[in-house]
Structures are given as C-alpha cells and as structure tokens.
C-alpha cells in the first residue's frame, strides 16, 4: 500500500547534541485529515521540516506518495504543499507575485500560474489585494496568502503548521471550511495545532509526539474511546446546597449553588445526576465539558 | 524536473532578481552612477590633468576601464550577497528549498541576477564616462568576455559570502575589508610599472589586477599583465566558486538545520 506519508525510524540529532527525533515511525493514508500533536519542543516542527526539506535528517526513511525524499526528491516535493508556522514570503513582493513566483519554482508556466493564482486568491478572499505589497496585509491575510501559495502547484498533501495561531474566530472558521473542502476533493491534510478542539472536530486520525517519540497513533474516535473519565459542568436554575452529593459520583458545587462539576467515569450515566437534581427540583439549563476531551487525553499521554 | 520546467524555474529566479534591483534603483543603480561621476570629475578631470599621460593615454582615459570594472565587481558581488542573505533572513529562501528546483539552478539564477546588475551598472558608468572623455575600443569581444566572466566570478563570491553570513554585518565585511582594498590596489588608478619591484610582485597575487588589466586591454589595448592568463585565472575561479557554492547548497549550509 502506498501512503501519502510514510516515515520509518526517523532520527534527528542537532549539532548541539539535542536529539529531536528518536526513531519516529508514522504513516498517513491518502485522503486523510491527520493531526500531529505535541507540546512545544516535542519534534513536530522537526518532522515537518524534514518532510519539506528544510531540516536534514540524521537517519531514517521518508516517502511522500511512495517517492523517497533522498532518491526521488523532485517528485516527492511535487506532492507536497507547506503552510509554515512563520511568515516566510518576500514581504516586498505583491500578493499576486508571491503566488505566481512560487509556481515558477515548480516549473509551471506563467499563463497557467496566473490562472491558478486568480482561482486561489479569489477562493481565499485575497483577490482584491493582489497588487498590494504582502507586508501590508493583516496577519490573517498573510496566513491565507501562504495557503494560496502552498496550493499553486496543486499538491496531493497539504501540511499546515499551526495555521490558525493568532487568527480570529471568524477567520479560523472560514479557513477550516476551505481546508475541509480541499480534503473532500481528495487532498491529504496534515495539521499541527494547539487548539485541540480543532483536531477533534476536523481530523480522522491523530498522532501525538512527545520528546521525539510517537506516543499515540490512532483514529480520533478510538482515542476518545479510551477516555475513562469526563468532567461536565452543569448550570442549574435553582441554587442547590454546596454539600450536595450523589453516591459513586464526584460532585463539586460552587459557592452560590448554581453550578456544579460532575465527574463521570466509563460505564456510569449522567442521567443519574439529572434524576438526582430533578428530585430536589433543580433543572439543568446548560451543560458542557470542563475541558476538551482530547485535551484531557493529550495531557495524560504527554505526562506518560 | 523536465528541461522546460528547469528553464521556467531558472527564468523565475532571474526575473525576480532583476525585479528586485530595479525596484530599489535608488539603492542599487543610482549610487554607483553618482560615485563614478565624482571619480571622473575629481580624479579624471581635476587631478588627472596634473598627472599627465599613463600608458600612452590621458589619465582620465586610463582610469575609465578600471572604474567601470570596479563598479561591475562591487555591484555583482553585493547584489547576490545582499539578495540571498535577505532571503535567508526573512526565510523566503524556504520558498525555493521546498520546491523541486535543483540547487544548481538556484545558484545559476542568483549568479545571473548579480551579473545582470553588474552589467547594468557597468553600462550606466560607461555611458557616463563618455560625458568626460573619448573612449577607444580595441577589442569588443575581449571586453565583453572579460566583463561578463568577472561579473560571474564575483556574483559567485557574493553567493558564498551570503551562505556563510549570519548577520548583515557579515555581508558587508568582505566588500569593505577585502574587496575594496583588492580593487583599489588592483591597478584601477595606476599602472603597476610605477611600483617598486617588490610591490609589483605582490600585486601579481591580486586577482582583481588581472581582470582590470584584461578589461583595459580590451578597451585601450594596454595591459600590465598577459591577458590570456587573466582569462585562465577568472575561469578557474569561476569553476572553483561554482563547485564550492553548489556543495554548500547541497549540504544546506546556513539554510537547513
């Protein structure tokens, strides 16, 4: 089977002696929406850097759509589009030139490049800014410009390294709608993000990297199934006693009695809590997770 | 990449480089025009008239080829060193590194970008010199060959400088402390026949001397050195610098972690 990305025993030791990757094995299937998560310094950016030739690996094998990056680097690179974490375009070039110039580096003729640039800049709401120097764009626009640039050679795999960092909610949503559409059209998406709810909502598969090693690599659904305990916050319309308890459930009521935290372990039902509240004539008006479910697992896995 | 795609990638880099130095023409094209006009007026006209003839030509005629070559050398060098270092500094070099463009095409593109600016400035200075003196032309072919090869050589030198540079200071150190002294001591303003024997021998170790004299021979037909040696030396430097620059790119020196 040919994977979109196949990484075998990937190691990276920097000149300082720091071992960023300690033998990473990772596969991403074609068409997947994949999340690579990990705390700062875990090895995410090093892995992505090696994939897109910005970091030299110490050892190991990396293939993109079956093309080894050492033996067939030109073909491997054609399959890959990268949206890096930091802005890395020539800030003195116009928006249009940033995108069209990148196409030239892939051997795409000017005429074809201009057509594609128009298409992607329009899709990303940047067409009206095409003649503006890229340094004049807002942060969100700059990020969209990097997406347009990464798509200009129509890659099969798009890597997005923290694409929504510092982007407002509305723009983040529209960006994800765009990326979801790309994925539906067949583009494999690999995402790193610190917003774990994004990964939970968008991604099918997930890998968690910590201290240069993959500590989990599975589907988001399978990962969430391993969650033993969830904490819910319930708001009630009638204040309840602060020492109110329910047998076998961890319950903490806040000081004014209008909100409570309930720990529900695997096999238990939240209905028991509803019934207990009903018995004291308190109605639940809203309910939410205390933290993102994936976040709880993430913290647990990282802590080992 | 197919040949046609390689050509597009090369052409893209070259056009981008030309677009860069023409966009900032007050920093790239105007200063050498002003500086050289001052050289022509002060050294050529005012002081030159008191110096008299050199090599059978008026002093103004004698220094014009050297000043043209000096402009070509410094501008070829600084174009590539500043452009590639800026790309490193603002990380836009990553646009090239993630693409399938072969390293030799990147090197060639930047080098010919430097050559374009070097020749452009050389042409401007040549036209300006015509306002101050009459210029003969002994061999058009030799003049063009020498100026082009010299420009290629110093563009490659600028590229190697940019690869090693870690700050903007590093980019200016080589032109200030190495290139400028070599150029001034490379026979731009005088014939080495005027020097004592010892300093004549020392001057022969300066590669710029060969280029300036070969260029002067192409224009005036006079030279302190054997022109064919000059061509051989420039070609050897080009081969060595191209090989070295390519090796640095392949290793990812200064651009890949």
Interface residues (C-beta under 8 A of the other chain):
Chain A: X14 X46 X49 X52 X53 X54 X55 X56 X73 X74 X75 X77 X78 X80 X82 X84 X86 X87 X88 X89 X90 X91 X92 X97 X101 X102 X104 X105 X106 X107 X108 X109 X110 X149
Chain B: X1 X2 X4 X5 X6 X8 X9 X11 X12 X13 X16 X19 X20 X23 X87 X90 X91 X92 X94 X95 X96 X97 X98 X99 X100 X101 X102 X252 X256 X257
